[in-house]
Structures are given as structure tokens and as C-alpha cells.
Amino acid sequence: MNGRVAMVTGGGSGIGREICIGVANAGRKVAVADVNLDGARETVAQISSSGGEAIAVHVDVSDSDAVQQGVLQTVDELGSVDILVNCAGWDELMPFLDTDEEFWDRIIEINYKGILRTVHACLPAMIESGWGRIVNIASDAGRVGSSFEAVYSGAKGGVISFTKTIAREVARSGITANVVCPGPTDTPLLDGIVAASDDGDKIIGAMARAVPMKRVGTPEEVASGVVYFTSEDAGFVTGQTLSVSGGLTMS
């Protein structure tokens, strides 16, 4: 198990950082890929301090060339990517009629096409080696919808369907593809979304009340599900969607 290479997008903070740490604790070498290189380096420092092996890779998932360069750097410094975790994401809360095409494009480029780019770049080597794990971070918003997140919800729903299709296409190649859907989670992204809203405190309160456990989740709780999907033990689990949301979604 040890020695396999994982590439985690959005690994410079929040859920992505905890995924990197969890995967490294499982014995993987980790490429911490993020548009925020300083954040990626901080994650690498945390992994290194615990005896793990990791590198920081500057990747903007909305840029195909940047994705290709990030994968090439990972291959050069750590080896071929065996495990791909797509955690990079972005959103702002607003009613759909207040959005415009520039906003739609940014949401789709990061949250949906970003995943298309990384999977397209990493999948051929997995097929060649006969082993691979793909875990895409979607959202419960993509399963049931979410007010003021129409475009984001649509993109995340697309991620779920895309992942199921990839799982079918590569099932005979020793590769699994699964989705983890966080519910409301205490992350810098959520903090930024709330700060940009005029009713931030009300939004957080409403999120917590909607969860049967009456709280938002932690990045560590989401990461634990991802680490399972990347493990050898999950070799017969593919095309699945796991909600880590305190019961917000039960289906």
C-alpha cells in the first residue's frame, strides 16, 4: 500500500488539507495541488513534520495547461499519479436571477470542468498500470439542491453523474471512482461565502438547524470518507456517492 502517489487539488486549506494529511498518514506520497502555493506549502510542512512525503504543486484547475504542468511535476518528483482527489472548489451565495454568465462560467470552470481536466490528465496512466483511485468532492447541494447556489448545485450534480460514468468505463481496469458529498462544513470557503453575504450569521444558523445533528461538519470528518475510498480495502466499491453531512441527506 505504501508508496502510491496521490494528487489532491485544493489541498492548501480546509477539507483538501485534511485529505492530504489523512492520505499521507495512510502511507501515500502526496502532491498538494492548489492555486494558493503558500497554502500548499503549509500543508506540505504539516505532512513533513509527521514524517510523510509531500510536495507543493501550483495548479489552477480552470487552466488546462496548468493542470498538465502540475501532473508532469508530480510525475517527475514523486512518480505516476495512482490516486486523484479533486477537492478544489469555489462558490458565492446569491439568487440565480442575480447571477450572470461570467459567474456561471467561473463556477463551471472550477467546480466541474476542473475535474474533467484532472481526470483526463491522470486516467491514462492509471489504466496503463491497472490500478487507480479517483475521488471527487461534490456536495449535498448537488444531490438535493441548495437555495442561493443554483449554478454550484448544478455543477456538483454534474460531478456526481460524471463520476458514475467514469466508474463504469474503467471498472475492468482496476480503477474505482467515487464521490464524497460534504454537507455544511467549517472551512475557509464557507467562511468566505458567509462573509460575502449580508446575512452571514443567519445563514450559518440555518445550515446548522437543517442538519439532524444540529451542527456543521469538520474537514477531518469529510477527509475520513475520502481516505477510505482511496484505500486498498475499497477495491470493490465504485460509482458510489457518500454524504458526510450529519444526516442532512439520507438517500
Secondary structure by P-SEA (a helix, b strand, c coil): cccbbbbbcccccaaaaaaaaaaaaacccccccccaaaaaaaaaaaaaaabbbbbbbbbccccaaaaaaaaaaaaaccccccbbbbccccccccccccccaaaaaaaaacccaaaaaaaaacaaaaaaaccbbbbbbbcccccccccccaaaaaaaaaaaaaaaaaaaacccccbbbbbbbbcccccaaaaaaaaacccaaaaaaaaaaaccccccccaaaaaaaaaaaacccccccccbbbbcccccccc
